[in-house]
């Protein structure tokens, strides 16, 4: 320990003699270690930290698949799972969807509900600050009990934390429900995985009344599943178990369950799976930055070895063993790494603390970034890695030094050839690493540019959008919903500052979508996979024109297309081509999977547009980044013939006058004083927010690319400068015998470009592999895009040439006579 401390003190003295070198090395390591430490903290939050639930490692997410689709399952399916499963200790169903309106306390307030079975909250470890959780009787079919649970935040915000709230009735969607409990603060519901955090919880038996859904006995698929494994049961066994249950359902109910399957995955994968790709991508960029920095420092240390050869030779001649010299040099590198690591740990803690609130509120409530002991341990591990990576090559070079030759040469770099080769190898490695980082950044930046340059295909400017949920007893009748929509369109269009008003059924722009399976009339369709899944939108007359969707052929909907008229539809061009290739679609009919339902006649063909969300983390995780811009299978139906409970309103405003929103609220209140407007914002603002995730990744990788390029340029310049200093006499002789400065510069630059070329070739395979790994993150760009590869390759060659030119140019300005006298 005493000699180790002596080595450390000596290392600090050596660094104090070279403050420029020490500053560059410490800052380089601080950036690399800080970035990697922060990303490793995020990696831990995503992959390693357990979910905040009891027995989180045994919790599963359940869902259904069928030919051509995947998603929720029905309440009878949930009952079958409860009754028949042998591997699951507990099973729950939940539906975090829709909106309910709280009235009676000033302006109506839209709340996000979650309809759950009692075991759901128990499995998630929910506790109450007041009252109780749901009981089995609260959820007993068909209607259960009219009860509700409140979030702690809602209790404080809307009811002032009133301790007497338990037992009081509150009006939700026109129905009085009794508050039986208030959950403790900080409870995280699974509904926040895909949407907003629920603020109230209701028994599943309440969904038909509050949301106007079919009774629980119906095969309507609206529920997700949560389950807990029995002790000792594996995930594979549970998957086999639920698959067997789905097989029995298919045999017992072939008309509704043909091709039906139940799937299970670890709940942690469901919650955090979407963040894996982006986190690993950013971690890879950080790791390459650290590797480039370590290679740069190794090159700097090797350059310093030239001036320390005599010192090291004397130490060896006086009895220092090779191991002792090796330790001394590793301690010096360790001191550098420790200083850089300490600064990097502070940088990582600052980054983590700065991002914590943003990530929790805007990305996921389940990702907890904390500046804790994990960050310190990560920094220590990276310090050790940096010490060995950057210091091992120069330390081994010193340990292999021929003492007699070094002393005889007077300390001159008599054996610099091998060291020069090592330094060139390190520079080639830097170029290869930089190519990988720049390629990833280039692909992401190009993808983001393609994304933001694309359009939805209809007029998005000045389009104010909001949702209205027509649920509750007042809207149980389809005719009542149609009357409301017709009246709303009329009154909203009369609000000053409004150009037009449109109502269409749920779409991804309105936080939901509906699909329907169709097949052209007359085409054989004996199996479910013979039907094509299309996106279905319910639109009011003139709605397509108001949105700016071109009608290519046929007619628009009219007031005559009521629920008593024959069913009609307008299809997108993609549907027309797929269903009737080379033929006219107008007048053709389509049918649904239920043969008892009447056929639908095509009366118009509209241009393809993009109703789905552009891009989000869920799309990234599932590889659907470009799905929104694939074939647009859209089918529009008259709202009167398919009156959804959940509708999205699109109001075209003239320069968004200040009073237009209050006028719209007044128009809605005149029709229903207890109906709230949800998610009010301009469509362009919504689209910009959808660009946040890919934009942030592209910006971060671009920053990494700039840093990698700078470090690689420094590495090239350092090697060339050191090589020039060693070749001063050679350069003087060349110029003395008539060589021009330009020839010398070209010779030195050419040698540097050879090293850069070796690095480019070495890094090409890794860059291609990174591109393929990023394929699910890209939009409109191939993972092996030749223009991106070519541009980045030329950029690295140009930067290498400039980095080599500057020290080479300085060398030609030396007086040849002075160079010939140089030792």
Secondary structure, DSSP 8 states (H G I E B T S, - for coil): -HHHHHHHHHHHHHHHHTHHHHHHHHHHHHHHHHHHHHHHHHHIIIIIS--SSTTGGGEEEEEEEETTEEE-B-HHHHHHHHHH-SSEEEEEEEE----EEE-SSSS-EEE-EEEE-HHHHHHTT--EEEE----TGGG-TTT---EEEE-HHHHHHHHTT-TT-TT-EEEETTEEEEEEEEE-TT---GGGGTS---SEEEEGGGHHHHH----TTS----BEEEEEE-TT--HHHHHHHHHHHHHHHHHH-HHHHTT-EEEEEEHHHHHHHHHHHHHHHHHHHHHHHHHHHHHHHHHHHHHHHHHHHHHHHHHHHTT--HHHHHHHHHHHHHHHHHHHHHHHHHHHHHHHHHHHHHIIIII-TT-----SHHHHHHHHHHHHHHHHHHHHHHHHHHHT--HHHHHHTTT--TTHHHHHHHHHHHHHHHHHHHHHHHHHHHHHHHHHHHHHH---SS--TTEEEEEEE--SGGG-SHHHHHHHHHHHHHHHHTSTTEEEEEEEE--GGGT---EEEEEETTS---SGGGSEEEEEEEE-TTHHHHHT--EEEE----TT--TTS--EEEEEHHHHHHHSTTS--TT-EEEESSTTS--EEEEEEE-----S-S--HHHHHHT-TTGGGS---EEEEEGGGS--SEEEEEEEESTT-TTHHHHHHHHHHHH-TT---EEEEEHHHHHHHHTHHHHHHHHHHHHHHHHHHHHHHHHHHHHHHHHHHHTHHHHHHHHHTT--HHHHHHHHHHHHHHHHHHHHHHHHHHHHHHHHHTGGG-SSS-TT-HHHHHHHHHHHHHHHHHHHHHHHHHHTTS-HHHHHH--
